[in-house]
Every structure is written in C-alpha cells, then in structure tokens.
Amino acid sequence: MDGGIEAQLVEDTASGETTLPDYLVNTYRWAYLTPASLLLLDNPVVLTAILWGNLPRLVRTACEEFEPGQRVLQAACAYGNLSPELAARLGPRGKLEVIDVAPLQVAHVQRKLSDFPHARARIADATAPGGGIFDAVCCFFLLHEIPDPEKSAVVEALLAAVEPGGKVVFVDYHRARRWNPLRAPMSLVFRWLEPFAYGLVDKQIPDFASPEARSQFIWSKQTYFGGLYQKVIAVRIGDAAIVGEAAPA
Ligand SMILES: C[S@@+](CC[C@H](N)C(=O)[O-])C[C@H]1O[C@@H](n2cnc3c(N)ncnc32)[C@H](O)[C@@H]1O
C-alpha cells in the first residue's frame, strides 16, 4: 500500500463508523475480510466460473448506464474490473466515489483505481453512504449478500442519494426462468453459500423501497442469461411529476 492510500484510509476511518455488519462477519468473512479472500476470489478464472462467464457483459451493461462527466457513487466494492471500467467511463471530468464497510476492500479498490485521480474509495456503510447527492448510483451484486431488512435500508438510502433526473442502477441475481438448467444448481449455491440471495428470487427490487420512495421513481428491468441476472434502473421523477403533487397554476 502506498503512503497516499494509507493517508486516505486513516482519514476516512477516523471520521466514519466502520463497524462490520454481523451478516458480513458471520456469512462472508471467507469471501471479503481476509487477505486470502482477495487472492482466492479476485481472480478472472474464479470470477468467470462464479458468474458463468457473464462478468464482462454485466460490467458492460452496468457501465453503459452512466455518462462521462457524472458524479457517481458505487455502493460497495466488487471483485473484477467494475470500478476501473466505471472510472474510465466517467472520464476525468467525472467523479467516482466507491464505498465499502470493509477496510481491506477499500484499500484493495484504491490500488485498482490508482490510475484514475477522479476516483476515490472510502469506508462507509451503504445504508448511510454520505457524500451528499450524486448524479447516479451503481449497486453491483450487493443486495443478494445482505439480509432483507438491510436490503430495504440500502435501497432506501441509495434512492435518497439522487435528485430528480438522477438514476440508481442495480445489477444482481434474479429468479431464473423455469426452463433454465442453472435454476436448480443455483438454488443449491444460494442455500449453501448465499442465503440472502433468496430475497431477490422471491421479491422485486422496487419492493424493498418504501411505497413513498418507490412512487418517486420510474422503474425498469432487464434480465440476462435466462433470467438469472437482472439490471433494474430507477430514475427519480422531476418534482412536478410526482404523483399527488399539484402542478403550478
Ligand atoms: C458488492 S458485494 C458482492 C460483489 C460480488 N460478489 C463481486 O465481487 O463481484 C461485496 C462487497 O460488499 C461489501 N458490503 C457488504 N455489506 C455492505 C454494506 N452494508 N455497505 C457497504 N459495503 C458492504 C463487502 O465488504 C464486500 O466488499
């Protein structure tokens, strides 16, 4: 780790709450909280296997939702090349802010972003991301790893981080189509390794928002790979278009 990254981490750790959620410690320590996790999982061969070869396509479909020059929040670190691809997409006039609860993951993504001075990472929980208002938010494979009450808190907090016209993009697991041969094996994977993923199989992402927040967005969904993955986009409606609000006379 170079001095610059260390200084950034110390500063953010001192100013932020860094308590690790129980679900992360109890269910995902092996995947995110030890140096061996990085060696084991941040590896193209392993990531290709985990996502059945779909990582490049899912990264591409996430990144194409953002425009050069935007200020974007990435709601948690991800293995692979999402963050550098996103930083490249936003360009030097844009700004990428990556947050994560795990200091190890923040240090790791800082290294990946060292060629992008307009990108930074800091320690924060996606239920209280901080950093003010963003043009857009990217939430990539976070929801399936957190319990349903935290899913609601994260969805609500990320929706609150954009103004009218702002966009929140979720890419994650979804209920595979009945004919998809991966439906049964993935159900076993969820049972053994990813117990909170069932929330995304049983419910739609907008259902994790409160009715009030949900009504302030236009929602759309696209699925991939026989329904196993989804991209859900929420665009905040302009003030005058919010249901129930009178237009000026
Ligand atoms: C985005 S998720 C899954 C990413 C996916 N498996 C991959 O690597 O492509 C993994 C990250 O979420 C982080 N995380 C879990 N709960 C979080 C929360 N409430 N706020 C911010 N980060 C969180 C973990 O520390 C971990 O770095």
PDBQT file of the ligand as one rigid body, heavy atoms in Angstrom, charges set to zero:
ROOT
HETATM    1  C1  LIG A 301     -20.650  -5.856  -3.765  1.00  0.00    +0.000 C 
HETATM    2  S1  LIG A 301     -20.695  -7.215  -2.789  1.00  0.00    +0.000 S 
HETATM    3  C2  LIG A 301     -20.517  -8.575  -3.882  1.00  0.00    +0.000 C 
HETATM    4  C3  LIG A 301     -19.693  -8.374  -5.055  1.00  0.00    +0.000 C 
HETATM    5  C4  LIG A 301     -19.516  -9.563  -5.944  1.00  0.00    +0.000 C 
HETATM    6  N1  LIG A 301     -19.507 -10.825  -5.259  1.00  0.00    +0.000 N 
HETATM    7  C5  LIG A 301     -18.243  -9.289  -6.668  1.00  0.00    +0.000 C 
HETATM    8  O1  LIG A 301     -17.218  -9.238  -6.022  1.00  0.00    +0.000 OA
HETATM    9  O2  LIG A 301     -18.336  -9.007  -7.849  1.00  0.00    +0.000 OA
HETATM   10  C6  LIG A 301     -19.245  -7.395  -1.849  1.00  0.00    +0.000 C 
HETATM   11  C7  LIG A 301     -18.834  -6.216  -1.034  1.00  0.00    +0.000 C 
HETATM   12  O3  LIG A 301     -19.906  -5.650  -0.326  1.00  0.00    +0.000 OA
HETATM   13  C8  LIG A 301     -19.394  -5.142   0.890  1.00  0.00    +0.000 C 
HETATM   14  N2  LIG A 301     -20.523  -4.858   1.762  1.00  0.00    +0.000 N 
HETATM   15  C9  LIG A 301     -21.356  -5.722   2.389  1.00  0.00    +0.000 A 
HETATM   16  N3  LIG A 301     -22.306  -5.053   3.069  1.00  0.00    +0.000 NA
HETATM   17  C10 LIG A 301     -22.088  -3.736   2.848  1.00  0.00    +0.000 A 
HETATM   18  C11 LIG A 301     -22.749  -2.551   3.260  1.00  0.00    +0.000 A 
HETATM   19  N4  LIG A 301     -23.836  -2.576   4.047  1.00  0.00    +0.000 N 
HETATM   20  N5  LIG A 301     -22.250  -1.368   2.844  1.00  0.00    +0.000 NA
HETATM   21  C12 LIG A 301     -21.147  -1.314   2.053  1.00  0.00    +0.000 A 
HETATM   22  N6  LIG A 301     -20.482  -2.403   1.647  1.00  0.00    +0.000 NA
HETATM   23  C13 LIG A 301     -20.948  -3.604   2.019  1.00  0.00    +0.000 A 
HETATM   24  C14 LIG A 301     -18.427  -6.208   1.345  1.00  0.00    +0.000 C 
HETATM   25  O4  LIG A 301     -17.496  -5.717   2.282  1.00  0.00    +0.000 OA
HETATM   26  C15 LIG A 301     -17.782  -6.597   0.013  1.00  0.00    +0.000 C 
HETATM   27  O5  LIG A 301     -16.613  -5.884  -0.245  1.00  0.00    +0.000 OA
ENDROOT
TORSDOF 0
